[in-house]
């Protein structure tokens, strides 16, 4: 038994019209869901019944789809097209190079923190030591400038092999240091 073709015209019986509306609305929403799922399409459906009741379906945010529609209807020449394969390949290469750079910088940072040093040659270790000493000198200089702003009770400092030694004039601090040394 096959389905009978129906003539597409307004249904006179109000109850039959309402039943048909409900069934076909559900079928329409089901087809929209299938299309969205199968084809990764963004879909928004607005349906008003004869009584004025709103029924809606959206595969994502209804507001976003409406805003996107409004933008494209106002600016038809600015339609967003699919990126070309060359553009995608370029972006993939750029992503790969950024990942490699991130890995390199992460390794460099770990080495500056004293980690993962086993793989380095003597020359690389000497170079790393120079970089760390230069950085430490810059930090020490900044520290001196910072302490000078606050008139700290520090007399002077000596820079020896990249390390800063402070001589403290405040006797309370000296006594505290000596008492801690005795406890150890």
Secondary structure, DSSP 8 states (H G I E B T S, - for coil): --------S--SSHHHHHHHHHHHHHHHHHHHHHHHHHH----EEEEE-TT--EEEEESS-HHHHHHHHHHHHH-GGG------HHHHHHHHHHHHHHHHHHHHHHHHHHHHTT-S-TT--HHHHHHHHHHHHHHHHHHHHHHHHHHHHTT-SEEEEEEETTEEEEEE--HHHHHHHHHHHHH-
